[in-house]
Amino acid sequence: MQWRAAGESIALVPTMGNLHAGHISLMQMAKQHATHIVASIFVNPLQFGPTEDFARYPRTETADSEKLTAAGVEALFLPSVDELLPHGLTDTTFVEVPALSYQLCGQFRPGHFRGVTTIVSKLLNCVQPNVVIFGEKDWQQLCCIRTMIQDLHLPTELLGGTTIRETDGLALSSRNQYLSATDRARAPLLYQVLQQIKSCLKAGDRCYHDLTATADATLKSSGFEPQYISICQAETLLPADTADHDLVILAAAYLGTTRLIDNIHCIL
Ligand code: AMP
C-alpha cells in the first residue's frame, strides 16, 4: 500500500456497519493517532449464535459510506464472507483467548469471542494498521483483543474509545432500533443501575453480591431479563475482590427480544 511505503501511519476502525455517532467518535479518535483512517464493515457470521440476529442485522452500506466520507475516512474495507472465510464457518483456523472468552457474555454466547478474535486477527493481517480502535462499549471484546494482540505479538497498538450515549444515558447501539417504544423508554435503566453500583462502590460499599443482586431485582421489576450483572477486575475480568481498585461493572439484559449490554469503568 502506498501509504505504508511512504511511511505514513494507518488506523483501522473495524465495525459491523449501520454506523451511528458511537462509531463516528472512533473515526474521530483515529484521526488523532494516524495519518490515514481505514474503516471496515463486516457483519461477522462467526460471532452470531444460531438463534441470534445475523440475518436481520441492519445492513446499510450506502448510508454508512456517506457517513464515513463526511467523517474524513479515506478507505472502506468491505470484505465478503467468502473472502474472509474461504473454507466456510467451521473449517477455518480459529484464534481464541480462552481466559477472557467464556465468562460474562461468553457464557451466554458460546463461540462469540472466538468468532470476534478470529475475524479481527484477519482484518489486522489484511490492513496491517499501526493502530486499531475499538469501543469500550464492548468491554469484554476490548479485553480479548488486547490480550490477542499481546499474545500473538501483533505489531498494532490498540486504543479504546469511550462509550457514546443518548441524552438519557442509553449507550448507542445498532440494536437499539429493535426496541419497541415502551422498551426504548425503559432502556436507560440499565445504565442507571450501573451508575448506582458505581456510586455505592465510590462511597465504600464493597458488598459486591448485594449490590449486583439489588440491580438485578430493579431490572427485573421493570421488565428486563438480566443475564448477568458483575463487578470484575477491569483487565482480567476475574470477579473483583475487595482489595481490587481497577474495576468494571458489566451487565447484559434482554428487553423484549433485544439484548442490551453496557458497562462502567470504576477506579477506586
Ligand atoms: P459494531 O459495529 O457494533 O461491531 O461496533 C463497532 C465498534 O464500535 C466496536 O469497537 C464497538 O465497541 C464500537 N461501539 C459500538 N457502540 C458504541 C458506542 N455507543 N460508543 C462508542 N463506541 C461504540
Residues whose N, C-alpha, C, O or C-beta is under 5 A from the ligand:
A	BS01	AMP	P14 T15 M16 G17 G22 H23 I133 F134 G135 E136 K137 D138 G161 T162 T163 I164 A171 L172 S173
